[in-house]
Amino acid sequence: MPANKRPRRLNYAVNKKGPKTWWKVVKAVSHYQKLQQRIKFEWETKWLVNAVKIVTVKLKKYQINLNKI
């Protein structure tokens, strides 16, 4: 990869970090819930849509069912 190109990965925490810990799971779930509240209040902005996309990938990696949150 050339030095002037940035990596096209979705998120470092999803791609590179080690195994899940309980704190990562708690933080991801609380972040998802806060984003859902903001979407109800602010509607769907592009920033919120991208943030939800990243958090859902994390939750899928941690094998958490979104229907039970």
For each residue, the residues with C-beta under 8 A, 3 or more apart:
1: 5 7
2: 5
3:
4:
5: 1 2
6:
7: 1
8:
9: 12 14 15
10: 14 15 53 54 57
11: 14 15 54 57 58
12: 9 15 16 17
13: 16 17 24 58
14: 9 10 11 17 54 57 58 61
15: 9 10 11 12
16: 12 13
17: 12 13 14 24
18:
19:
20: 24 25 61 62
21: 24 25
22: 25 26
23: 26 27
24: 13 17 20 21 27 28 58 62
25: 20 21 22 28 29 62 64
26: 22 23 29 30
27: 23 24 30 31
28: 24 25 31 32 55 58 59 62 64
29: 25 26 32 33 59 64 69
30: 26 27 33 34
31: 27 28 34 35 55
32: 28 29 35 36 52 55 56 59 66 69
33: 29 30 36 37 69
34: 30 31 37 38
35: 31 32 38 39 48 51 52 55
36: 32 33 39 40 52
37: 33 34 40 41
38: 34 35 41 42 48
39: 35 36 42 43 44 48 52
40: 36 37
41: 37 38
42: 38 39 45 48
43: 39
44: 39 48 49
45: 42 48 49
46: 49 50
47: 50 51
48: 35 38 39 42 44 45 51 52
49: 44 45 46 52 53
50: 46 47 53 54
51: 35 47 48 54 55
52: 32 35 36 39 48 49 55 56
53: 10 49 50 56 57
54: 10 11 14 50 51 57 58
55: 28 31 32 35 51 52 58 59
56: 32 52 53 59 60 66
57: 10 11 14 53 54 60 61
58: 11 13 14 24 28 54 55 61 62
59: 28 29 32 55 56 62 64 66 69
60: 56 57 63 64
61: 14 20 57 58
62: 20 24 25 28 58 59
63: 60
64: 25 28 29 59 60 68 69
65: 68 69
66: 32 56 59 69
67:
68: 64 65
69: 29 32 33 59 64 65 66
